[in-house]
Amino acid sequence: MAAAGSLSFLLFALTIFVFGDGGIWASATNVTYDQRALIIDGKRRILVSGAIHYPRAVPEMWEDLILKAKDGGLDAIETYVFWDRHEPSPGTYNFEGRYDLPKFLKLVQKAGLYVILRIGPYACAEWNFGGFPVWLLDIPGIHFRTNNEPFKRRMQSFVKKVVNLMKEHKLFAPQGGPIILAQIENEYGNIEWSFGAPGKQYMLWAANMARGLDIGVPWIMCQQSDAPEYIINTCNGYYCDGWMPNAANKPKMWTEDWSGWFGSWGEPVPHRPVEDLAFAVARFFERRGSLQNYYMYFGGTNFGRTSGGPYITTSYDYDSPIDEYGQLRQPKWGHLANLHKVLKICEEALVGGDLRYISLGRMQEVISQSATLRMEASRLQRRDLASNGSLVSYPAKISGALVWEAYKEPVRVWGGKILKTKHLLEQISVTKDTTDYLWYRSSLQVSPEDLLDATPVIEIESMRDVVHIFVNGELAGSTNTKNVGLYAKATQPVNLNAGDNEIDILSVTVGLQNYGAFFETWGAGIRGPVLVRGLATGVRNLTNQLWKHEIGVKGEALKLYTREGAETVTWVPNSLTTSQPLVWYKGQFDAPEGDEPVALDLGGMGKGLVWVNGKSLGRYWPAFRAPQNGCSQKCDYRGPYGPSKCVTGCGQPSQQWYHIPRAWLEPTGNFLVLFEEIGGDISNIQIVTRSTNSVCSYISDAYPPPVSMWLEHINSKETHKKLTTPMLELQCPTGNLITDIKFASYGNPQGACGSFKKGSCHAESTLLVVKQACMGQESCSLTLSWKTFGVNPCPGLSKSLAVEAICRPPASDIFIGDM
């Protein structure tokens, strides 16, 4: 019974946290499965995975991200494969730079981790067009993701290309490689019904096609309840403990455990509390789960025009355990790392046999397995447990005011490719998604009689994403459809002159659709009709008159974002064009010293695109702010989580800072270019570094001891004794030391990291004790006991310890500014 009691304690503690490392890998030569788990070299495994999408980071970041995932206790890395980037034109392949998939997977293998390769090739992933290359639309008779021969031919060709490339590099497990699972299609079960019988036929074809590729490891399909018997179907969602596969001989797998949610322009920033996430994971494994994958473990950045949606932000941070800049997000990373340690301690028991569940009443149950009883902690019980450690990341302003020059983008015809028609063309078919921009140009003759007591309005009955409406070269106004629908009406009051009026409408895509049935048919741009209302003589319909469709903007065609391209035009001092629409800006800056992540603060700008040294950081849109209401200072993590819960940034830009990878920077003279669509305050742009300099920890005497002590306790001969001593742990980022203690209180401290304050009882010795234990150390720990502090400040009451420390590189004198 002593062993059973220890196991009960460990399983109870699955609902809680702290810091740690872990993760081991053995070269797998044989991967099979049964009803309980994947079987690797004859051994059932509990596997914890995390998603890292290789194109959402630069290659110079990959190894560090992978090692941080391993230190966090992961067994595997999961990634999609992005068809649009690997086959930019039919039969032309790109596996270089950020798209060097074999290199990325070899780094995963080097770290001793497995790989879950989601080939798709439909990705979704809030990626532009769901990862499909836009050139597919040019294939006659094609219809995506159904029993359509043109689509199936191209899909099969790409899947074979990827599989053969993996075999060439010996990356599948039977070859000694890290790939233990591969996925065909993606979340197709969510939309299969839309296609009727051809949808079912396509799904079975895809499954059979994949099976015929002989990769030597199991294939999976997520969200596919009707997957055939030779494919493992898996679950996606915030909670998958109650889900089961569609056959008794398949293991229970969770391919997307959403660690947060993606950001959208004009919306607050979502956060998923780690208490809820950890409980969901623990509950999943306790209820027969065998493999779980965090989506995302590192979210990264939608560089260039890769974000989908539409309206997905450039940041794909996802509130992941590793943030967009590659820094650990605490307490989430450390909390989960220790959960993973517990899972490994319990691995043999968790996959050891069939489970039987016995209800003991509300929120309580016993799980029986081979004569071992375990008590599950209730959802409410675990809610009282908070996190032992957090890091606060501050952007420190490095640059002073940058010196800017400007070039005014022409509103009128500039010499680009023009298509003339007497109807409105669909945007993607014209631009082939080579640019966000398409000009719709026409004119309007107005008589003096038309203008008598007139209040003219241009009305576009159906458009999508964004339009900027210019009349006679002046911006009349802009409209977006974000909170209305994919397509919506744009109504813009305008000033007209007697005579000829030039109408120039710049249609702007903000990422192509990435999810839904038939999304290849949704199109983009202006559908019309285009009307002019409010004239004294009645309504004018411009829809079927002559329209000139001009692709892109001049500065983009000239590549003004490169040094060579910038030399082809004349730039003027910025003061001549401050806050005007359609302006290109260029400036230079030196790289900040050190190795901290670098970002661009664009909080004062409007909307546009930004490049550094010719490389696109992505779209920016700080002018589109989140609603004022809906945020709260404190997140109540009790109850089911959804993306509208625990949001921050109400009334603020959805994204203010834009990641500049260090690998893209030169020591001096970095070339910064922006294309501003609607006008912004260029003087407030700053280069900042992301400095994780504040580390916090909070524990109470209700907390368990560190996970590292548990195995020692189990292996000792005194398992009958209760292991109850909590311990506070502080851990600076690697290479940093604790240089100051900003706050320390033993008693009943209040608040959270960054805002701790003393409660009604406090041990005055706390600060001195903590300084003696921690100053000058990269990490330190203190036992939560009144004996540690020499005084009991709250006799008879529960006590807590809260500490906030400052971490800096040795002998650092770097100033860390306010956020």
Secondary structure, 3 states (H helix, E strand, C coil): CHHHHHHHHHHHHHHCCCCCCCCCCCCCCCEEECCCCEEECCEEECEEEEEECHHHCCHHHHHHHHHHHHHCCCCEEEEECCHHHHCCECCECCCCHHHCHHHHHHHHHHCCCEEEEEEECCCCCCEHHHHCCHHHHHCCCCCCCCCCHHHHHHHHHHHHHHHHHHHHCCCEHHHCCCEEEEEECCCHHHCHHHHCHHHHHHHHHHHHHHHCCCCCCCEEEECCCCCCCCCEEEEEECCCCCCCCCCCCCCEEEEEEECCCCCECCCCEECCCHHHHHHHHHHHHHCCEEEEEEEEEECCECCCCCECECCECCECCCCCCECCCCCECCCHHHHHHHHHHHHHHCHHHHCCCCCEEEEEECCEEEEEECCEEEECCCHHHHHCCCCCCEEEEEEEECCCCCCCEEEECCCCCCCCCEEEECCCCCHHHHHCCCCCEEEEEEEEEECCHHHCCCCCEEEEEEEECEEEEEECCEEEEEEECCCCCCEEEEEEECCCCCEEEEEEEEEECCCCECCCCCHHHCCCCECCCEEEECCCCCCEECCCCCEEEEECCHHHHCCCCCHHHHCCCCCEEHHHCCCCCCEEEEEEECCCCCCCCEEEECCCCCCEEEEECCEEEEEECCCCECCCCCCCCCCCCCCCCCCCCCEECCCCECCCEEEECHHHCCCCCEEEEEEECCCCCHHHCEEEEEEEEEEEEEEECCCCCCCHHHHHHHHCCCCCCCCCCCEEEEECCCCCEEEEEEEEEEECCECCCCCCECCCCECCCHHHHHHHHHCCCCEEEEECCHHHHCCCCCCCCCCEEEEEEEEECCCCCCCCCCC
